[in-house]
Amino acid sequence: MKRVIVIDNYDSFVYNIVQYIGEVEPGCEIEVFRNDEITIEEIERKNPTHIVISPGPGRPEEAGISVDVVRHFSGKVPILGVCLGHQVIGYAFGEKIVHAKRILHGKTSKIVHNGKGVFSGVRNPLVATRYHSLVVEEASLPEVLEITAKSDDGEIMGLQHKEHPTFGVQFHPESVLTEEGKRIIKNFLNIQNIQEKKVSEEVEIDIVSALKKLVEFEDLTFEESRQVMNFIMSGNATDAQIAGFLVALRMKGETGDELGGMASVMREKSVHIRAPSPRTVDTCGTGGDGFGTFNISTTTAFVVAAAGIPVAKHGNRSVSSKVGSADVLEAGGYKLEKTPEEMERELRETGFSFLFAPLLHPAMKHVMPARRQLKIRTAFNLLGPITNPARVKYQVVGVFDLSFASKLATALQRLGTERSAVVNGGFTDELTTCGKNNVLLVTQEEIVPMTLDPEELGLKRGDPKELKGPSDPKEAYRMMESVLKGEASRTQVETVALNAGVVFWLVGECDTIKDGVGKALDLIRTGEAYKKLREVMDYQKTLGNS
């Protein structure tokens, strides 16, 4: 039996929708909750088969739990958004909400659609009733969404997620003036059966076939990896299948296409964080070198942010360092537990936000039991740096093992990076001044190997011992402060400047890496880098208790 939860955005039309659901699906359970009267956890416990997000006044960010519902349940439960609910779906995945060309209240328009999903078997064009002054902006359409319908005045009237059964309609199917509104509702309620059939009959065969290929040391294609990963991250695979897949993949050796396919699904299933600028960057490594450096990439992030380039720092607790990014920031008073909206606001207002991975990858819960039991390195140890929920196009990705560099470079290219660098400092997954560094410059057109000699950039060869970090988070934070103040050792300061200089070069802030290093050193010497750290930490005091 179907169990439908309707999120009521304080709108009188909601009960027309409920009536239609009851008419086209007699006997189904329907529960209606105001957008401020239920939590994600409570919805989870009710185990709905379908979720409807109703029309309502205002904007998506004012619609209570609605945006969080889309971000949490998309890909797990079929979702239909109507009017404001349609805008909520666009907003949840990063689309801008703007004023419509015309304000329409109770007016009808001709709607042309693609005949797919909720529009299957619906007359084309159809006449539909519109009540709205806002629309989703086509120019900011995220890559995970596709337009399924438009009005005769060119506004987007339908959206659909490319991978999830998540649908939005700007018009009102529950209006008596909308043609075939009940068919649209019925199509939505039948979506689950279609999805379940596809999963059970097609994708499960794919994971078995994939395992057979891997144990024969045959590579998977990008699309095959996507299919298997989607099956796993949707909660359909058993722990045995997941463990078998990860072990077989490691024994064969992961390819760039395999990592790219897996990462693309992880990105889609993550909670999307909207970047404030196309030049938003991330500085993140795979970890695993065992050297125990101080928090180089985290310190670098504040130098970069001090130049006005937003940094969406994706990370977790300790992997290779004695103290991880999350640990050192928390020791300085940084609040890790934030809502996606708070992260976006912090990123806009300060130019920095730490995207704490456990909060933004809810689908990872499906693989954690198998990973905990395996206790070995798997592909997931490589995926973190390339699955940033802000979908950044510029990155410095550190790798602890050079054999993984070209694989991650290929994966980044498949994921659509604009200009990124995969780096290795010889003994660590960071660029350092202690010797020559290996770099792969990644663009959509090519992957170019480079050797970066710090002495050719005017930097003094450093001492690796000076890069070791303390094991206490508070001491690690004080070390980060001393570097940003320019009071730390030359090796420490210039290593951070080298990493920041490469970022400045990647995003086009500077014409050469040498110029970028000079800019980074200036930001440290003038106190701007430390000022940015203080700004971010002071900002935490403006946030409520998490």
C-alpha positions, 0 to 999 in steps of 0.5 A: 500500500502506498503511503504519501506524506504531503508537506503543507506550505500553509496553502489552501490548495493542499487539500485539493491535492490530497483529494486528487491523490485519494481519487486516483489511488483509493486506499492509500495512506495520506498524511499532511504535515505543516512545514514546521510541524515535522522533522526529517527523522519523523518522516524517516520513521513513517517510511513514506512511499511518496512525498508531495511538497505543496504550493504556498506563499513566499520563497523556497528558503521560507518554506520550513522543512521543504528544502531539507526534505528534497535534499534528504529524500531525493533519490530515496523516495519519489518527490513531487513539488507543486508551484512553490514545491517545484521552486523548492526542488530547483533551489535545493539543487542550486537553481536561482529563484527569480521574478517571472516575466508576468505575474499570473494568478488563476490564469491558464497557459498552454504548456509544452512538455517532453512526455516523460515521467509525470507527463507520460501519456498527457496531451501535448500541449496541455492547458494548465492553471498558474498562480505564481510570481516567481520562477526557477531561472533557466540560466542557473539550471544545475547539471543534475536537473532537466527541463521537462515543460515550458509555458507559451511565454517561455517560463520553466513549467516542469523539472525532473532530476536526471537520476532520481524520481524527483519532479516539479511542476510550476502549474497547479495539476489540482486545479479544475482548469488544468487538463489531465491534472489527475493523470499527472498525479497518477503518473507520479504515484506510479513512479515507484513501481517503475523505479523498483522494476528498473532496480530489481531487474536491471541494476542488480544484474549490473552489480553481479556482472560488474563483480564478475568483470572485476574478479577477471581484472576487467575495467568497468566503464564510467557508466557501468561504475555509475550504475553500480554506485547508484545501486549501492548508494540507494541502499539496494546492495547487501553488505556482502555485495558492497564489500565484494565490489570494493575489494575486487575493485582494489585488487584490480586497481581503480581506474579514472573512469571508475572513480569518476563514475562513482564520484558523480553519483556521490555528488548527486546524492550529496546535500548540494551547497550553492557556491557564491562564485564560479571561482569557488575552490577547494584545497583537499587531499586524500590523506594516507601518507602517514607523515603527520604534517600540520594542517597545510591545506586548511591553513592555505584555505584562509590565505586564498579566502583572504584574496577574495576567492571563496573556499568551500573546504570539504573535509572530515576528521583526521586521516593522515595528519595527527589532527584533521581539518575538522579537529583543528578548526573545532579547536579554534572555536569553529562550529562544524554542525551547521545546516546547509543554509548556514554553510551557504550563508557563511560562504557568502559572507566570509568567503570560507565554509567548512563542508563537514562531510558526515553532514552532507553525504547521507547516502554514505550510511549504506556503505559504512557497515561494509567499510567498517568491517573491511578495515582496509583502503578502498575507493572511498578513501580516494573519492572524498576530495572529488565529491565536494557538495559545492561542485567546485570547478577549481581544486588542488587535490593532494595524493599520497601515492603517485600511482593514483594521481593520473586516475584522480586527474581523469576522474576530475576531467570526467566530472567537468572540472575547469582547471584543477591540479592533482599534486604530490610532494614526494612524501606527502599529499601536499605541495612542499618547499622540501623538494620537487613536486609532481603536479598534473594540471587538469582541464577539460581539454588535457592533462599536463604533467609538471614538475614544480621546483620551489627554488625556481620560484624564489623559495628556500628549500625547506626541512621536512621535519618542520612540517610535522604537526602536533597531535593536540588539536589546540596546539595544531590551531596555534601553529596555524595561527602562527603561520598565518601571522607569518611568525612560524618557520620559513619552511612552514610559511613558504609551503603554505604560500606555495599551495596558495600560489598554485590556487591563485594561478589556477583560478586566473588571479595571477598569471604565473605560479611565481606571482601567485606565491608572491601574492600569498606571501604578501597576504601573510606579511600584511596580516590579511590572512590571519585577519581572515581566520579571525573573521571566520572564527568570530562569525561562529559566535553569530550562529545559534547553538547547533 
